Amino acid sequence: MAKLDGKIALVTGAGQGVGQGIALALASEGARVAVVGRTLTKLEETCRQIEARGSEALAVECNIKDPVSLGACVDRVVSCFGGINILVNNAQEVPIGHLLEVTDEALEAGWQSGPMASLRLMKLCHPYLRGDGCIVNLASTAAKRWDASHYGAYAAVKEPIRALTRAAACEWGPDNIRANVILPHAKSPGLKGWIEQNPTEAAAFMASIPLRRIGECEEDIGRFVAVLCSEEARYINGQSIAVDGGQAYMG
């Protein structure tokens, strides 16, 4: 029997990159997956790939910065699949740049699409997660960088996700809801673009990863999330886990 047979997962930002990799990995372990994001055509492509593996998928177009859209998303998933067992908050806009360059609008978008959207979805899904639920939120090792220049705003909208997840793990543990954070390096479209635009910094970045490679979205990140959501990890709760080839020191 697959690790996640009978489970229903909601994954945001699942039209491409890390979110897509996680959705595919969960589906490969038997989960039915609600594929949530902004661009319907991308979501439908992820659904086609899931269905080709023999699992069920639902494409849900959603603006994660809009509370009404989030509520409608959860309602649709529950109406279609009958519940939610796994929530993966992956989608987020992130502000990058020196502090004098980052606009209020970019920082606010990062806040609304990251900590606020994650918390809103966690609260909306809580009634369905009670009893045997798992939350996986995505953050970043940006706050652990050796040089925080250019990445301060990025880290500022990622670190609160870790705090909220830890609180959920403590408050909702008695409800048998586990909440953890992963901090991944993966071959996402965003990272690919950054590497192309910053070859010198990218080379130094790669050299700082002990395994000397960037993770694959499905094989390295997605499969780890599938394990984290399974019975094999049933005692793992409230943790921030860097899935980054050993680069970050989380102590």
Secondary structure, DSSP 8 states (H G I E B T S, - for coil): --TTTT-EEEEETTTSHHHHHHHHHHHHTT-EEEEEES-HHHHHHHHHHHHHTT--EEEEE--TT-HHHHHHHHHHHHHHHS--SEEEE-------S-TTT--HHHHHHHHIIIIIHHHHHHHHHHHHHTTSEEEEEE--GGGG-S--TTTHHHHHTTHHHHHHHHHHHHHHGGGTEEEEEEEE-B--HHHHHHHHH-HHHHHHHHHTSTT-S-B-IIIIIIHHHHHHTSGGGTT--S-EEEESTT-----
